[in-house]
Amino acid sequence: MRILLLTFLLTFLIQQSKAQGCVAIKGAPSMCTNPAKAKGWFMDINTRYFKSYKHFVGTQEQKQREADGSNVINNAFEMNVNATRVFNTRNSISISVPFLSYKRTSLYEHDGKNRHQTHSFGLGDIRVAANRWMLDPNKSPKANFQVGLGIKLPTGDYNSQDYFYKKADSSIVGPVDQSIQLGDGGTGLTFELNGFYSITHKLSTYTNLYYLVNPKEINGTSTSRGSVASATAKKYNTDVMSVPDVFMTRLGISYMEKRYTFSIGIRAEGLPSKDLVGGSRGFRRPGYIISGEPGINYEAKKINYTLAVPFALKRNRTQSNSDKRRTADSGIFTQGDAAFADYLVSFGLRFKL
């Protein structure tokens, strides 16, 4: 009960803070920890919050969007509940169940003059993965790397709908923007590589690599927000939503002092414009954000607490498949925009069941 109360309290506090945006991946993959010394079930409750509101085309910030009030603002809260079954010091399986809450305000999606809100809330896409430390921890306690292979299931609603106010006295119902949909509608494969190297008994390096392969090209959800798709949208296949790959990578150093571990690193996450497997058509906002990532971990008797606040160093909204096709047809370079956050707040609990 104390754990649940603490989780809800921290959830509330995090939601009040400001914070990666239309491009950032939904749900954080598991983070690297040293091989478990005990068998059994472990629970991780990881939350993150961000507010995206700064628009970029490529790496160029569109400052006029904020100045004239036409920018889109996304408020995103995500909570991942991860259960891990550790069989021994090398092998484990895990299941990640995300719960998502999004709010989006804009002008252009409505009447173009007044700012209105759309929302989505519920279960996201569940992931199940098997993990193995490739070196025997008893023989290699200073350095090791873990390989994970999993499946992402289309359990999240990829056709969440809300009201759009096209006129002052009326509204229509349609699918919300892709950035606040709860799922992507595809079954995917996840690949993870986590590792560490102990320089001294207090100082270590760490790395986390994650990639989601989504073979499905489109999910059929309309991007017209209850209206009829334009001929241009149909020509370039942006009338329906894409099912994109996603990636995340982290690299850094950590320092342990008694029950505290302090870390600093670099984090990059986003969506590629071209998928590894399958087609890349449909509407998507490809791009990435590179962040500095300071963090702190506190190991209590029964619970580990982790807090990280990645802050943006570089934001880049890259060309999508439709952008490239439009450029080829018109001879004029075309590139869409996307909104990013300045930083996000990530908090987690870990304990043995």
N, C-alpha and C positions, 0 to 999 in steps of 0.2 A: 504493500500500500504506500509506503514512504517513497519507493522508487517511482510509482505512478504519479503521486502528488508532485514530486520534484520535477518529473518530466513535463507535466502540464504547466507548472510554474515557469520553468525555463522556456517552454514554448511561447508563453505569453510575453515574457521579457524580450525574447529574440524578435518577436513580431513587432515590437515597438521600436526596434532599432532600425537605422537606415542601412541599406546596402547598395546569375551574372546576366541573363536577359533573354532576348528572343532566340539566341544562339546556344546558350549554355545547356548542357545535358540535364535531363530530368533524373533525379535520384543519383546519389553518389555511390560509386563502386566501393567495395570493401578496401580497407587500408591495411598496409603491411604491419604485422606485429611479429615478434619473435615466436618461434615454435612453442606451442603450449606445453607446459610441464604436467598438466593434468588432463585426464580423459573426461568425457562427458559433454554436456550441452552448455553453450555460452550464448548470451543474449547481448546484442548491440542495439541501442536506440540512437540513431543519428538524425539530427535535424539541421536544416540550413534555411536561411532566409536571405533574399536579395530584392533590391528594387532597381529595375532597369528603366532608364529615362533619357540617356544620352545617345543620340543617333549618330551612326557612322556609315559612310560609304567608302569601302576600302578601309584605310587607316585614318581618313580625314573626318574629323568630327563636324557634324552639321549643327553648329552652335545657334544658327537662326531658328532651329526648331524649338529650342527652349525659349528663346527670346520672344517669339511670336505665339507661344503656347500651343503649337500644333504637334508637339512631341507626344509619343505614346508612352504611357507609364504602366509597367507591369510590377505587381507585388506578388512574390512567390514564396510560399512556405512549404517545405517538404520534410516529411518524417519517414525514415526508413527503419523498419523493424527487422533485424537480421538475427536469425537463429543458426548457430553453427554446431555441428556434432563433430567433436574431435575424437577420432578412433585411437590415435597414438601420436607420437611426436612428429609424424610426417604427414599423415593423411586426415582429411576432414571433408565434410560436405556442408553447404550453407544454403539457406533460402532467404531471400530478401523481399520483403513486402512493403511497398511504398504507399504512403497516404499523402495526397497532394491537395493544396488549397491555393488557387490563383485568383487574382483580381486584375483586370485590365481596363484602363480608361483611355479614351481617345476622342478625337473630333471626326476624323475622316471615315470611321466605320459607321457613324451615325449621320446627323444632318450637316456635318461640317462646320457648325457654328457653336454648338454646345457640347461640353464634355460629358459623356455618359459612361457607365460601367458595364462590363460583362464579367461573369464569374464561372468557375468550375471547381468542383470539390469531389473527392472520392478516392477510390483505389486506383493505383497506377499499374504499370506492367511488372509482374512478379518475375524474379530471376532465381534460378536454381543452379548451383555450381559445385563441382568437385575440385579440391585443391590438394596439392602435394608439394612438400618441401623436397627438393631434388637431391640435397646432400643430407647425410645422417647428422642430425643436430648433436649427437654425442661425440662424433668425430670431427665436426666442423662447427664449433660453437661461436666462432668469431665472424663467420660469413656464411650466408646461405641465400638461396632464392627459391621462390614458390611459384608454381605454374597452376593456373586455374582455367578450367574449361566449363562453360555453362550454357544454359538456354534461357532466353527471355521470352516469356509468354505474353500474348496480346490480351491481358486481363483488364487493362485500363480502357475506359471509354474513349474512343477516338472520334466520336461524333457528338461531343458535349454541345448543348445548345443553350442560348439565352436570347434575351430581347435586344433588338437593335432599333433605335429611335430615328427613323428617317424623316419624320415630320413631328412637329410639336405636339400634335394631338393623336398620334398613332404610333404603333410599333409593329415589327415583324419578328418572327422567330427564325433563327438560323444558327449554323455551327459557329462556335467561337473561334478566334484566331488559333492558328497552329501552335503558337508559343504557349498557350494555356490549355491545350487539349491534354487529357489525363494519360492517354496512351498513343501509340503510333499505328496500331492496327496490324503489326507484323510480328511473326515469330523469328527471333534472331539467335545468333550464336555469340557468346561472349568469351573473350580471351583476356587473361590477366597474367601479369608477371610482376611479382613483388620480391624485393630483395633488400638485404642490409649487409654492411661491413663494419665491424667494430675496430676503430682505429686504436682506441684505448678502452679501459673498462668503463669510461664515462662518455666518450665521444664516438659517435657512429655516423655513418651515411645511410641513406635509405632511398629507395626508388619504387614507384608504383606505375605500371603501364596497364591501360585498359582500352579495349576496342570492342565495339558491338557491330557485328555484321548483320545487316538487314537485307536479305535477298529480295523481299517484296518491293516492287517499284512504287505503287500508289495504293492508297487505302480507300479511295472513292469518296471521301468526305469533301463536300463543296467548300470553296473558299469565297463564295459570293455573299455570305452572311444573310441568307434568306432571299437574295435577289437573283436575277438571271445572269449567268456568266456572259461576259462579252465575247465577241468573235476573236479578239486578240488573245484573250485568256485561253480559249479553246485551241487556237492555233499553236500556242506555245506550251500547252498542257499545264497551265497554272490555274485551271478551273477546279482542280482537285489536289488534295494534299499528297506530298511525297512521303515515303517511309525511309528516312535517311539513316546511314551509319552514324555512330557517334564515337568520340574518343576522349581520353583523359590521360595525362601523364604528370608525374610528380617526381622531383629530385631535390634532395636537401641533406642537411646535417642535423643531428640532434645531440643534446648534451644532458646527461642525467646527474642530478644532484639530490641525493636522498630519495624522497618519494616523488620528486618533480622531474619531468623531462621537458626541456625547452628545445624547440626546433625552428629552423628557418629554411625555406626552400623556394623553388620555382614550380608553378603549376600551370598547365595549359589544357584547355578543354574546348570542345566545339563540334561542329558538323562539317564533314568534307563536302565539296561540291559534286564529287563523283564517288559512288559506292564501289567497294571492292568486288561485290558479287551482285548481279542483277542490274537493271536499268536505274537511271538517275533522274528521270523526268518527274513531273509533278511539281507543286509549289513547295519550296524550302528556302530558308535563309541560311546559306552556308557561311561559315566564318569561325573565328576562334578568339579566345581571350587568354592572354598570358598574364599571370599574376604572381606577385611576391606573396609568400605564405608563411607568416609567423604562427606558431602554435605552442600550446602548453598542455601537458598531460599530468594529472595528479593521480597517484595510485593509493587509494585508501585500502582498508582491510578487505573489503568485499566488493568495492566498486571502483572502476577506473573512470575518470572524468577527462574529457578532451575538448579543448576550445581552440579553434583556428579562425583567423580573419584574413583570407586572401584579398589583396587589393590590386586593382588593375594596373598593369604596366604597359600593355599593348592590346588594342582591340582592332580587329580587322574583319569587315564584312566582305567576303570574297564573291566572285562571280558565280552565279548559279547556272545550271544547265540552260534554263530559259534565257538568262542574260547573254550567254555565249551565242545562242541561236539567233537572238535578236540582233546582236552585234554583227554576226555573219550576214544576215539578211539586209540590214540597213547600211552597213559600213560605218556606223556610228557606235562608238564604245558605249555599252549599256551596263550598268551595275546598280542593283537595288541597295536599300539601306536596311539597317537593323539597329535596335536599341540595346545598349549594354549598361551594366551597373558599374559603379565605382568600386564596390567591394561587396563581399557577402560575409555572413556570420554563420559559422558551423559549430555545432555543439554535439557531443556524444557521450553516452554512458555504456560501459561494458561490465558485465557481471556473470558469474557462473550460476546456472540454475540448479 
